């Protein structure tokens, strides 16, 4: 999955990353990533993190219970500490909670995971 950079339309713009839609388990999904969890000036911080959020774009008839984790891509040398996350997706709860080596990712044009 490849992340692309975007900016919000707010008065003070914030940087975030988003993937194109992808299909897994016969459902359509999107991943979002925010720098320092949308901190006002992440460029002034020496400790940077990315918060990832998994979003279900498909409509589901019943709750979809998922366990998932984020791993590095085959050609990246980024340090990632995988953590298993758990969420029950439904039409009312289609986004996970916000949160899970970041300077290399921020310097890249695209992020491959």
N, C-alpha and C positions, 0 to 999 in steps of 0.2 A: 504494500500500500504506500502511496506517495503523498506526502503532505505538501500543500502550496500555501504561501503566505498571503494574508488578507489584512485589511484594516477596517475597524468599525467606522460607522458614520457619525459617531459621537463628536461633540465639540472638541474634546481632547481624544484624538484617535488612539485606539489600542490595537496592538498587533496580535493576531491569532493565526493559527494554521488549520487547514481543513483538507480532508481527502475528498476525491470524487466519490460518488456513491459506488458501493460494491455489494456483491451478493454472497452471503454465507448462510447456510441452513435454510435455503429457499426464502430468505428475507433480505431486504435492502437496508444497508447500514451506512453511516458516516462516522468518521472519527474527527474530533476537534482537539486542538492543543492550544493552551494559553501559556504565555511566559509569566512566571511568578504569579500565577493565578490572577491575571489582569491587574497587577499592581500598577499604580499610576505612572511611575518612572522606572521600569525594570533596568534601563540602561545605567542607572546610578547605583545599582546593587552589585556587589562582588559575588554574591551567592545567587545563582540563577537556577531555576527549575522549570520544568514543563509539566503542566497538569493536563491529563488526557481525559476525554469524555467520549464514550461510545453512545451513539444515537441510533435508535431504530426508526427507519423511515417508512417501513411497511405497516399496514394495518393488520392486526392479529385478532383472531376470534377468541382466543383464550390466552391466559398468561404464559409467557415463554421464559422459563428459568434458565439462566446462563451463568457459567463460570468461564472467565477469560483472563488472559494475561498478554502483555506486550513484550515482544522479543526483538532483538536487533536484526537488521537485514543481513543477507550473506556478504555484502560488499562494504558494510559500514564498520568502523572501528570505535564506535561510541560505546561508552560504559552504561549499561542499563541494568538495574536491579529488578528482575521480574517479581511481581507480586500478584498472586491469584486474587482476582476480584470476583464478586458474586452480585448478581442483580436479577430481579424478576421483572421482565419487560411486559408491559401491557399498553393498551391504547392511552391510558391515563398516565402511565409512568414509562415513557419511551426514551428517557435519557438517564444515564448513570449519574451518580454524584460526581462532582469535580474532584480530581486528584489522582496520581501514581508517579549525565554529562551533556551539558546543555549548550556551552559556548560553541562547540563544533556544529551542533544542529542549527543554532541561530545564524551562524556565518554562511550556511549552505543556501543555495537558491531553492532547492527542494530537499525534503527529508524523506528518506526511504526506510521503511520499517517493515 
